[in-house]
Amino acid sequence: MPLTDTAIRGIKPADKARKFFDGNGLFLYVAPSGTKSWRVKYRFQGREKLLTLGTYPQLSLKEAREASNDAKKLLRRGIDPSVQKKAASRIEENSFEAIAREWHANKKSAWSERYAEDVLERIAVNVFPYLGKYPISEITPPELLAVLRKIEARGASYQANRILESCSQIFRYAIATGRAERDTAADLRGALKPHITTSRAAITDPVEVGGLLRAIDAYTGNVVTRCGLQLLALTFLRPGEVRLGEWGEIDMEEKLWRIPARRMKMRLDHLVPLSSQACVVLEELRQITGRGRLMFPDLRSSERAISDATFIAALQRMGFEKDEMCAHGFRSMASTILNEQGYPADAIEKQLAHNPRNKIRGIYNRAEYLSERRRMMDEWADYLDSLRNTGREKNVSMEVNS
């Protein structure tokens, strides 16, 4: 008598494994542990064999019958279903997606958490839907180019070139692990439109900086977003380093923001001196988000940070177009003005967390130029206050103590 879903759900495990037959060689194998798996008995070249199809309820009764019928169709064509299943499994293991995820798992320890997420997301969204299931050794240059052309058609030439670079690394990883013989992506060099880099949009004129600061103070949107913009101006941090900040990194007694290497672009711990003005902003922010782990949690989920578009959207809402001022532009603003004012270049570069020429020295001296940077950040915050409060004189100066 054929099985039914009701009957299957009512089957309880026993001390010994039991078999419940549905017909046409298909049966449900119930282990003492309670696991229920679909199996089908068949004969091939005079020998009785067994094929496991999957577990219930992940594989429903209807799906198990369809899989059993597919196996019988293979038998009628003289193909052993077990051999076919093993071959399909090998293809899946050698698919572009499987190898790309393996490559990513091996590489991500050398990247920041955010960068690792971005790399995988770019490939998952743009490549996996089209080539993910293909055996990597069978992907041709025209097939890969067609996928990249879709990205270019959106006007995202930079992203297309970045994805091509990642694909090339994935193919080379497949070669190294014996699952491909050539780098298909290498044949596409010069096939994509070159990406023309432009400078980050930034306001550097002191009078205009004063106007920007007043606009931020008067921002009528989310208070958390406004605090984030103020901290961008006061700390020189990258937007991602601010919005992914955690309260456990803030030491108000020492007036330091300790950012771990996993969150930094250069994979080095970073110490950020906090001016009194930055501490005031943090205290205001703590009243709103201080009970959670994240300093800038998403409105819908306290375990997820605000998106990377939040700050730029706020600037545009205040009337600053993306070619005038971007979230990353606060770094350029500070660097330009501080260099013009004569502050030590090494202290500025260290505050910007740029990669030191001597990386080993940077690793063992995380507090490099800390005293100089403390003084510089205090004077920078006072300078911004002066621009905010006057907004008239173009040549407001800072006292440089080099």
C-alpha positions, 0 to 999 in steps of 0.5 A: 500500500502506497505511503501517505504524508500523514502515515509518514509523520506518524512513524516513530523510531524503534530499537532497530531500523525499519523500512516502509515501502511505497512501491516501484522499489521506493521505500522510507528507511527509518533509523533508530535515531529517528532520521527518515531517508528515501531509498530506492532498490534497483537492479543494474547489469544483474546486480541489486543496488541501492540509491539514497535520494534524500531525507524526509521532510526535506525531500517530500513524498512527491519529490521522492517519487519523482526522483525514483522515476528519474532513476528508472528512466536512467536505467532504461537508457542503460545508465546506473543512477548511482554512478550518475549521482556521483558524477553530478556531485563531482560537477557540483563540487567543481562548480564556479560557485563552490570554488569561489566560496572556497577561495573566499574562505581561504582569503578572508582572514587577510581582509577586513570583515567589511571588505570580505563581505563586499567581495563575496556579495559582488560575486554572489549577486553578479556572477553566481546566478549566471555561471555559479553552477557551471563546472569552472573548467568549462566556462569560456571567455565569451560566457564570462564576458557576457556576464561582465557586460551586464554589469557594464550596461548598468554604468558600473564599469569600476565594479565590472573590472573589480569582479573580473579581477576577483574571477581571475583569482578564483580561476588561478585558485582552481588551477592551483588546486587541480580543478582547472587548467587555465585562467579564463579571465586572463583572456579578457584583459582589455575587453572591458571599458577602463574605469576612470578614477576621480578624486573623492568629492570634498569641501576644503574651502574654510568658509564652505566647511563652516557652512557644511558644519552648520548644516550638519548641526541643523540636520532634521533627520535621524539624530544617530545619522547626524552624530555619525556625520559629526564624528566623520568630521572630528575623527578622519575615519572612513565611513565604514569604520564609523558606522560599524563602530562598537561601544566596546571600542570607546574608552572615554577615560583615556579619550581613545577609540580603539579599532581592532585590525579586523575592522580596518582596511589595512588590517592594523589596530588603530588608535583614534584620539578623541577631542572633547567635542568628539566625546560630547557627540559620543555621549549624546549618541550613547544616550540613544544606542548605548544599550546595544553593541553597535554605535550605529544600529539599523532601525530594523535590526539592532545587530546590523549597522546602518547601511553605507548609503546613510551618510551620503543620503543625509548629505544630499538631503542637506543639499550637498550633491555627490560631486560636491561632498561625499561621506569619504570627503571628510578625510580629504577635507582634514588632510588638505587643511591640516597639510596647508596649516603645516601640521606634520605629514606623518601625524596626519597620515597616521591619523588617516590610518594610511599604510605605513611604509614600514608595515612591521614598524606599524604593527609593533607601534600602534601608538605612533605619533599619539601625543602629536595626534592628540594635540592635533585632533584637539586643535582641529576640533577647536578650528572646526568650532571657529569655522562653524561659529564665524563662517565669515573669515576665509583665513581662520588659522590654527596654532601649529605646535609641531 
